[in-house]
Amino acid sequence: MVKNKQNNTSKDAHLYLSASQKLKQLISQHKDPTQKLPSLRQISERFSISLSTAQSAYQVLIDDGLIQVRPRSGYFLTTKSDPQLQPQVPAPDPGAKRVQIGELVVQMLALTRQQPVINLGTAVPEPQLLPLDTIAKAQRRISQRQRWAYGSYSPSSGEPALQAALAEYLQQKEIPCSAEQLLITNGCTEALRLALINSTQPGDVIAIESPTYFTVLLQLESLGLRALEIPTSPETGIDLKHLATMMSAIKVNACVVNPVGHNPLGFVMPDDKKQALIELCHNHGTHLIEDVINLDLTYHNHNSRSLKALDNYGLVSQCGSFSKSLSPALRVGWLLPSHQLTQITTSKFISNVSVSTPCQLTIATMLEKGWYQKAVNKHRGQHAERVQKTREWILQRFPQGTRVSLPQAGFVLWVELPEPYQAMPIHQKALEKGVLFLPGDVFSPTSDLYSRYLRINCCACKPEEVLEGVKRIARCF
Ligand SMILES: Cc1ncc(COP(=O)(O)O)c(C=O)c1O
């Protein structure tokens, strides 16, 4: 009986693998990414296979990054990256510098509260792209069945139920960890801060990607750390040659990267580059901190492993959260540190005791019941579709010569304007027209490095509103 079952399984595998080979040949003749690929039914008839085998065959091509599925539309070729249109990588100052960006960031963030405005600035998906009903269901269960949660402090390291559910979830992603090794934090922001506090001293040099998410810059500024900006490709991530040269020249105490679904560039770093980064940091005694907030929001599965999953040295500290995939308001994240938790847990206790117990239990429930996994799988396809549409709208409407990133995860686009346009004056004019985006200046400690760049959230609101926002910005040139 068991043998028969095994035979069937290997027969199924053979069928869909051979179908996926034929499919690869078929799509090699298909040149236009806007044209739909044959439907599952057509493939099933053409190759005389079942619908489920056709689906498994397509899945192989999706995992290889060759095609993508657009909800309710069908299968399409993955749009190949066009080097002509990807934003260029300007050269940052070679030296390490103190960061002074706080004032500008606070000014920008204050603008997000201006109403009414089409807010394409804040990096949060609209409520439709978050499983808010399921979160409410989980919270109802907690208020009915675990009411004690509202009357107690959680341990500083985290609520055991969440630590256990999260450890199991991360293990499925090949990330070696136990419940006890995880520190539950107030979002990824606190995880990054605790990782930095516990691996650096004021004055230390921290290598960062350029451009980089501005909260990292704020942390460096407030901890008195010096930023060493490393040029970063919108396709493959941090320039390892440049980093290696700098590491040979000066002591780099830590390196902070966002390797899977980078904000604002959207790349997923290839696994061999991730491995090389780990080796480089290991050879130079440099702490490696990874921000994996978009780990579950990649459009394809290839290269979507975190650094921690590839780390044989126990070198990487991983910082993550559920802010982009579930809810930014629950403020639940984690730190999986490279070393002993005890000291870090003390730092956590000193700053804010612990994370809200009901919020931790909400996420634990979502993970235990598989509700979280279902929601992210649904939404990342929607992100991919909206990002692609918004990219087309921008390229059609912004001045000739505009370059736009081709993200592999998340929902933001990084846009480079051609000379002589500057993002700040356009930002001001766009605000007067009721649209907000983030100017490139907040993504670097070097003033003017990204003065012709901007970041746009493609999922901030309904597609028609995003389109309206793009049109209004386009009228500012
Ligand atoms: C790359 C990155 N890291 C960290 C954060 C902050 O995450 P949290 O809201 O979980 O603190 C963000 C939010 O935009 C982000 O984009």
The ligand as an SDF file (V2000), in Angstrom:
LIG
                    3D

 16 16  0  0  0  0  0  0  0  0999 V2000
   12.8130   48.1660    6.2030 C   0  0  0  0  0  0  0  0  0  0  0  0
   11.9880   48.5430    7.3950 C   0  0  0  0  0  0  0  0  0  0  0  0
   12.4190   48.2220    8.6240 N   0  0  0  0  0  0  0  0  0  0  0  0
   11.7240   48.5690    9.7190 C   0  0  0  0  0  0  0  0  0  0  0  0
   10.5340   49.2540    9.6350 C   0  0  0  0  0  0  0  0  0  0  0  0
    9.7970   49.6200   10.8910 C   0  0  0  0  0  0  0  0  0  0  0  0
    9.0410   48.5380   11.2790 O   0  0  0  0  0  0  0  0  0  0  0  0
    8.0590   48.5060   12.5350 P   0  0  0  0  0  0  0  0  0  0  0  0
    6.8530   49.3120   12.1770 O   0  0  0  0  0  0  0  0  0  0  0  0
    7.7690   47.0680   12.6960 O   0  0  0  0  0  0  0  0  0  0  0  0
    8.7870   49.0710   13.6770 O   0  0  0  0  0  0  0  0  0  0  0  0
   10.0410   49.6160    8.3700 C   0  0  0  0  0  0  0  0  0  0  0  0
    8.8000   50.3740    8.2430 C   0  0  0  0  0  0  0  0  0  0  0  0
    8.5530   51.0260    7.2590 O   0  0  0  0  0  0  0  0  0  0  0  0
   10.7860   49.2360    7.2290 C   0  0  0  0  0  0  0  0  0  0  0  0
   10.3710   49.5300    6.0010 O   0  0  0  0  0  0  0  0  0  0  0  0
  1  2  1  0
  2  3  1  0
  2 15  2  0
  3  4  2  0
  4  5  1  0
  5  6  1  0
  5 12  2  0
  6  7  1  0
  7  8  1  0
  8  9  2  0
  8 10  1  0
  8 11  1  0
 12 13  1  0
 12 15  1  0
 13 14  2  0
 15 16  1  0
M  END
$$$$
